[in-house]
Amino acid sequence: MGRAFVYVVLGGGVAAGYAALEFARRGGYSRGELCIISEEAVAPYERPALSKGYLLPEGPSRLPKFHTCVGANDELLTTKWYKEQGIELVLGTRVISADVRRKTLLTATGETISYKMLIIATGARALKLEEFGISGSDAANICYLRNLEDADKLVNAMNSCSGGNAVVIGGGYIGMECAAALVTNKIKVTMVFPEKHCMGRLFTEKIAEYYESYYTSKGVTFTKGTVLTSFEKDSTGKVTSVILKDGNHLPADMVVVGIGICANTSLFEGQLLMEKGGIKVNGQMQTSDSSVYAVGDVAAFPIKLFDGDIRRLEHVDSARRTARHAVAAILEPSKTRDVDYLPFFYSRVFTLSWQFYGDNVGEVVHYGDFTSSSPRFGAYWVGKGQITGAFLEGGSQEEYEALLLIVRRKTKVSNMSELEKQGLAFAVQESKKDLPDGGVTLGEKPAFVWYATAGVVAAVSISAFGYWYGRKRRSCSQDTPKEQCRNRMSREDGGNIETNKGAEKNSFPATFFLMPSVKQMARRVVPESRSVKKSKATEVRQRTKKQSEMGRAFAYVILGGGVAAGYAALELVRHGDGVSPGELCIISEEAVAPYERPALSKGYLLPEGPSRLPKFHTCVGANDELLTTKWYKEQGIELVLGTRVISADVRRKTLLTATGETISYKTLIIATGARALKLEEFGISGSDAANICYLRNLEDADKLVNAMNSCSGGNAVVIGGGYIGMECAAALVTNKIKVTMVFPEKHCSNGRLFTEKIAEYYESYYTSKGVTFTKGTVLTSFEKDSTGKVTSVILKDGNHLPADMVVVGIGIRANTSLFEGQLLMEKGGIKFYGDNVGEVVHYSDFTSSSPRFGAYWVGKGQIMGAFLEGGSREEYEALSVIVRRKTKVSNMSELEKQGLAFAVQESKKDLPDGGVTLGEKSAFVWYATAGVVAAVSISAFGYWYGRW
């Protein structure tokens, strides 16, 4: 069935190499117990070399020179080294699914690899233009830079472009480093980005001004404050011109795109906790599952220096250090302290070299010479009278170490003018001073000293109170009348003994609730957002007036135009006094008002009498009002349609659109939904072909309908066996198209929801309708005709499937990129009664042509999940009730025998605890009881001691 290892490192980047070296040095494994799984065909290497030495025109760096761990002046880990250490390299292998509970990984070849301990080092992928609505990035002269394959494509493009024009999209790390490499290769470069200056997340305007001036002197042109919208191409499909939002056309013999990265978390979403765009870990780099660790770009971990704030750091130094720390924590957990990482970034281009430590928050103080051809300048960031961050260009090793020390110590600053005057000398002098507390670094141990002190104070206070109260009670001797004693104590306490009587009643809020549907969630959030009282309306109007010059301002903004946006709008109108005209807007990339998306895979695809707008605008899906464009206008709600937001600033409460407009808000509801995963994200190009279809929005649905209309009687291949795959397959068959479904799992529904028995029924039913299932394999490429249309789908097992059209439904990804690093991220899920964990009990008839069957999932003697096909509304509600109550099951055979009747009967029973639903408030009753017992115990001890 596959291979099994004790330790598996998933990913073949920098972090994987450093983890392997740490394993080897600590000797915590035997030969054959450790493997590294990588999609690339080579052993782990130092990725920073790809944007530096690899792109040089003369004497470029090539493997094996930059395998890990040479980037840290350590061993060179070639393939031979891994073999000698007994570490198995599973190269050129893509993992398509992971099951954290079962501790297994499924590869694209169908092999299952199991582990006892997993280190996730999947890194990040380059964001593609398609994710911003711009197609065509598979052109031969459009380049990204994330791996060796990308680097080779970039080198080939440069070699054929000497003396030509290159356009670099993006002004961050990759954009700046690639621009430098292109100029060095004698190519004219224009950089395009929407921000005011380069490296907008790190550089101040003054620092950026220097680098932009330097790049300009090398021949780079900067085009700022605008974005790419499309390309012009020649007859071979190569880009010849880049078209910008401001109307300019830039000649381009090649294009380099560096618009950001996205952590590769998709395999573990819904299984591990997520935060800030990555997998949340603790100080040991351990995830929410004790057998899984995450390191590098994919890990969101606590930074001690920032008071434990969770950060996800996209830099090689973090990858190296977190990887080593995770291995240490795995092999020697009792000896390994929590990671104490100081954020560190650096870059080297041309003859320039800078380093940054800490966090760029607070007031900025610049120093040094910004005009010299041999620059030596820097900046400090000062917050709450302490150094929070430091930047230096052109420093020595000693000077960089001085910056590191003062940032780590949170060195105090009493005079900003003096700091500016001293400049770099301040860091050098302060770094040489003795540390307080006998050498304890500021910001580290002193925090724990304060915690200890606070703990002692709290303990003493509680004991003192108990002692005082006991003495007081003792002074009320047995000869003192109880009423007199009580009155005396009341006077001494300020008469407050019974003032708060009953105040503790219901003091434990029920903070746990089951995840509601999108519609319920949208409605639930509105009452809280309406807490902007009328007294604040004036403030909002004043702010609107002040910001009218830079854009529009609203009290409420709903970002997104899907189902949730419509239901939120309806709730805002109905709740309380509603919204005043002009206070609320909905921003949507689509050109129509919000609609019920489920209609797209159902009524919209029917061959006869298909559903079309305005019939399925929200909120008809919940048998409520039909919210047409006219309705929004009548309610004074502004629809900002056909508008893409390209950046968000949560602190400033602003959104920047692709047209350059800034929209500000008082309260924001994020309803951006999710996007369809594209084949390109799995290394398969060409999904912009006219007959390859996805299904997520109205535009996708129209393309799918057009493809079906031209394919009647033809062949369709559906890639994916989940929701979209199954629903589209049904629609295609209804449209008289022969369908083959392809997916790597053993059965449909991605193996995530259906049991094998349930899936067997649906696959049998679909087969009876003409659908063919090809399981346990994956798509690898396409054959196309001269017009670029797909004619055949090529599978991993070697089969070629004829295809007049292809539908892709391989999953979705939440649209969180605008808010990553600004808001906390966590799990997503699918609407289902409970969870499909535990032992499964199937019931009823799986053979009938009018099916009526189901299943229960039982864990720890309780109903955890429930499934039903062909039920009535009453029966579905019964399932909902027993799952919510976590109804107890004492006899599995009896449960199977009773089947659906069990749910119906149990749902009608009275609830224990006076109507308290099992599994919800009961837990809090226990917590409350435990808290009361603890409080009483402490008080009793103090009272006893005082009496004694």
C-alpha positions, 0 to 999 in steps of 0.5 A: 500500500506504500512506504512508511517512515518515522520522520517525513519532511514534506517539501524540498526547499531551504528548510528541508535541507537544514532540517536534514542536517540537524537530524544527521548531527543529532543522530535521532534516527536510523537508516531508512526512518527519515525521508524528504518528499519534494516536487523538484527533481533535485536535492534541496538548494539555497533558493536565494541563489536563483535571483542572484548568482544564477542570473549572472551573465558570466560565471553563473552559479549552478548546482551542485554549488548551491545545495543547502547548507552552503548559505549558512557557511555549512556543509554542502548536502548533495544527493550523495550526502543524503544517501550516506546519511541513510535519508531517502530523497523522494524527488519529483513527487507531488503530494495531492492530499494529506490526512493528519488523523491517519498520518498519511500522504497520498502522492500523484502516482497513487502511493500512500506514504505514512509517518509518525512525525511530519515536518511541513516545509512546503514553503510558498508559491508565486502568486500568478496573474490569473489570480488577479484576473489577468490571463495568459501568463503561460506565454513563453516570455512571461517569467516567475521566479520561485524554483529551478524550473522558473530560473531556467525559463528566465535565463533562456528568456534573458539570453534571447532578449539581450539589448531588448526590453523587459517589464518587471511587474512588482516592486518587492524583493523579486522585482528589485533583484530580477531588475538588477539581474536584467540590467546586468544582462544588458536588458532595458528594464521598466518596473511597474507597481501600484505603490508609491515606492518600491519595497513598500512593506519595509522601506521608508519613502526616503530609503526607497528614494535612494534605491530607486535613484540608484536603479535609475542610474543603472538604466531602470525606469519606474512606472508607479501608481498603476497596474498591468491590465492585459498583454498584446501578443504576436501570432506565436503567443509571445508578449510584445506589449504590456498594457497598463491601467493608465492607458500606457503600452510598454514594449516588452520582449520579456516580462518578469512577474513578482507580485507576492507569494502565498504559503502552500497550506492547501493540503492541511486547511481544515485539518490544522489551525491557520493564522496569518496566511500560514499554519499556526505553530507554537514556540516548538514549531508544533502545529495543532496536531502534536505529531506535525510541525511546520517550518519556513514560509508556511509557519506562523509562529510566536515572536518573543520580541514582539510579546508573542505576536504571531508572524509568518516570515517570508525569508530564508533566514527564518526558514533555516532557523525554524527548521533546525529548531523543529528538529531539536524540539522533536528529538529533544523536547525537554531540552529545547526552549521555545524559539526566540527568533529576531526577524531578519531580512537582507538583500544584495544587488549590484554593489549594494547590501543592506540588512534589517532587524526587528519590526518597522513600526514606530517613529522613524529616524534616518541617519547617514549619507544618502547621496554618496556613490558608496552609500552608508546610511540607515534608520531606526524605528522607535516605539514606546521609547524603545528601538523596535527596528533597525536598517543599515546599508553598507555596514560592516559585520560588527555594525550589523551585529550592533544593530541586532543587539540593540533591537533584541535588547529593545534599547531605550531612546530618551532623545530622538534628536540625539539619536539622529545626531549619533546615527550608527554610533548609537548602536555601536556604543549601546551594543558594548554596554553591560546588560542589566540584570546580570547580563539578561537581555532586555525583552527576554527574561525580564518579562518572566521576572515580571510574570513571576512578580505578578504571580507572587503578588496575586498569590499573596493578595488572595492569601491575605484576603482569606487570612483577613476574612478569617480573622474577621470571622474569628473576631465575631465570637460565638457570643456575638449575635449573627446579625450584629456581626454581619452588620459590622462586617458590612460597615467595614466592607463599605456596605457592599456585602450583598450589593452584587448578589447574583452578579456571578449568575450566568457569568460563563458565556457560551463561547462555542457554537457550530459553524453556521452557513454562509447566509447565517454567518452574514446575518449574524455579523450584522447586529455587531457591526450596527453597534456604530451608534447614531452619536458616531454618525456625525463623525462618519460624515465628517470623515467622509468630507475629509476624505472626499478628495482621495476617494469615497468613504462609507460607514459600512463596506461589504467587500465581495459580491457573492451570496454572503454580501446579499444576505448581509445587505438585507440584514443591515437594512432590516436590523434596527433603524437600517442604514441611511442612504450612502452609508453602505456600499458593496464592492464586487469584481462581478458586474451584477448584484449578488446572486445565489451561486449554487444556481450556477451548477444546477438550474443555470446548466439545464438544456431546457428552461435554464435559470437566468438572472434576475431570477436567482439574485439573493436572497431567493435561496432562503425563500426571502426577498429578491434583491435586484439592482433596483432594490439596492438603489431604493435602499440607498446602498451603493453597488460598486460593481466590476471593481477589483480591490488590490490592497487593504490597510486594516489599520487605516481602514482603507481599500485601494482599487485597481483604478487607483481609488481609495475607499475608506470604511468605519466597519468592514464585512469581508465576504470575498468568498473563495476562488477555484484552484487552477491547474497551474497551481499543480504544475499543469499549464494551458487552462486558459484554452477556450474549452477548459472550464472552471465554475465559480462565478457567472463568467465561468458559467457562461463559458461552460454553457457555451462549451456544452452548446458546441459539444452536444454528443461529444466527450467531456472530461471532468477533473475532480470528484468533489462537489463541482465535479459531481454536479457538473458531470450530472449537468453534462450528461443531461446535456447529452454529453459523454462524461469521464470523471478523473480523480486520484482518490479511491472514490468520489467526494474527494474521500473527505465526506462520503464513506466508501459504501455511500460513494459506491452508491452514487458512482453506480447511479452516475454510471447508469446515467452514462458517466465513466469513472477513472480513479487513482490517477491524475491529469498530467497534460493536454493535447491541443489542435492548431487553434489551441483547443484541447483534443485529448487529456493525458493521464499519469497512468499513460491513458489518453482520453478524447476531450471536446471539453474539460471541466476542472473542479479540484477545490477552492481556496479562500480569498484571504490574500488582501488580509494576510499578515493583518488578520488572524487566519484559521480553519475553513470547512464544509457544511455537514451535520457534525464531523465524519470521524469515528466508527461508521454505521450505515443503514437502510436500502442502498440498492433502490432506484428511489434511494433512502439511506444514510450513515452515523459516525460514532466517536466516544459513544456519541453521535459525531456526524450524520448523513442522509439521502432522500430524507424529508425536512423533518428527518433532516432536522432530526439529524441536526438535533442529535448531532448537536446534542452529541446523543449517546449510543450504547449499542452499535448493532441496535443503532444500525437496526433502528437506522433513521428511526433512532434520529427521529425518536431521539430528537423528540426527547426532552433535553437534560439540564432543563433544556440545555443542549448536550455538548454545548452549555453542559461543558460550560456548566462543568467549567463553572463548577470547577471554577467555583470549587477552586475558588471555594477551596482557596477561600476555605484555606485562607479562612481556616488559616485566619481562624487558626 
